[in-house]
Amino acid sequence: MALQIKKEKYIDPVCGMKVISGKAAAKTNYQGVQIYFCTTTCKSSFDADPKRFMQNRRKSFWNRYLDRLNKATGGKPPSCCS
């Protein structure tokens, strides 16, 4: 029986490419999160300014909703909550 290796796919935060963890050109650990890169160039860009690339991560549905709500109301709570 052959040993089956689980292939986990990740997104390179710099260029957006899908990366398989076992075939990643580079990886790093940022604030406890393992991040994989398609090339060492992407890793160098990330290392230069990691906050920039971590802020661009896809937001959840709830966070996108709250962003739209804050933009529409100017950050003020609804009148029912005042």
VMD Tcl script that draws the C-alpha trace (Angstrom):
set ca {
  {0.00 0.00 0.00}
  {1.41 3.40 -0.99}
  {1.61 6.26 1.44}
  {-0.67 9.08 0.36}
  {0.67 12.57 0.95}
  {-1.89 15.29 1.57}
  {-1.35 18.26 -0.77}
  {-2.45 21.47 0.85}
  {-2.98 24.50 -1.38}
  {-2.27 28.03 -0.22}
  {-2.38 31.46 -1.85}
  {0.83 33.46 -2.24}
  {-0.11 36.81 -0.61}
  {2.17 38.79 -2.95}
  {1.07 37.63 -6.41}
  {-2.09 35.63 -5.64}
  {-0.88 32.35 -7.19}
  {-1.96 29.01 -5.74}
  {0.94 27.22 -4.06}
  {1.13 23.59 -2.93}
  {2.91 23.46 0.42}
  {5.26 20.65 -0.63}
  {6.32 22.45 -3.81}
  {6.65 26.00 -2.45}
  {9.84 27.83 -3.44}
  {9.96 29.58 -0.06}
  {8.01 29.82 3.18}
  {7.96 31.96 6.28}
  {6.16 32.21 9.58}
  {4.43 35.54 10.22}
  {2.71 36.05 13.59}
  {2.16 32.31 13.97}
  {0.81 31.82 10.44}
  {2.77 29.68 7.98}
  {2.93 31.43 4.58}
  {4.08 29.81 1.33}
  {5.47 31.60 -1.74}
  {5.73 30.61 -5.41}
  {9.18 32.23 -5.79}
  {11.89 33.66 -3.59}
  {11.21 37.05 -5.19}
  {7.68 37.05 -3.71}
  {9.14 36.13 -0.31}
  {11.62 39.03 -0.54}
  {8.79 41.44 -1.36}
  {6.76 40.10 1.58}
  {9.72 40.35 3.98}
  {10.24 44.01 3.01}
  {6.67 45.00 4.05}
  {4.60 42.11 5.48}
  {1.81 44.31 6.87}
  {1.00 45.57 3.38}
  {0.39 42.07 2.06}
  {-1.43 40.76 5.13}
  {-3.93 43.65 4.99}
  {-4.86 42.69 1.43}
  {-6.02 39.24 2.49}
  {-9.60 38.41 1.57}
  {-12.04 39.52 4.21}
  {-14.86 37.37 5.46}
  {-18.46 38.13 4.54}
  {-19.09 39.64 7.98}
  {-16.07 41.95 7.83}
  {-17.03 43.16 4.35}
  {-20.59 43.83 5.65}
  {-19.27 45.82 8.61}
  {-16.98 47.85 6.34}
  {-19.94 48.77 4.10}
  {-22.11 49.59 7.12}
  {-19.45 51.85 8.63}
  {-18.96 53.59 5.30}
  {-22.72 54.14 4.86}
  {-23.32 55.43 8.39}
  {-20.05 57.28 8.85}
  {-19.19 54.91 11.70}
  {-22.20 56.00 13.79}
  {-24.43 53.36 15.38}
  {-28.01 53.02 14.11}
  {-30.63 55.22 15.79}
  {-32.14 52.19 17.55}
  {-28.86 51.63 19.41}
  {-28.37 55.22 20.62}
}
mol new
graphics top color blue
foreach p $ca { graphics top sphere $p radius 0.5 }
foreach p [lrange $ca 0 end-1] q [lrange $ca 1 end] { graphics top cylinder $p $q radius 0.2 }
display resetview
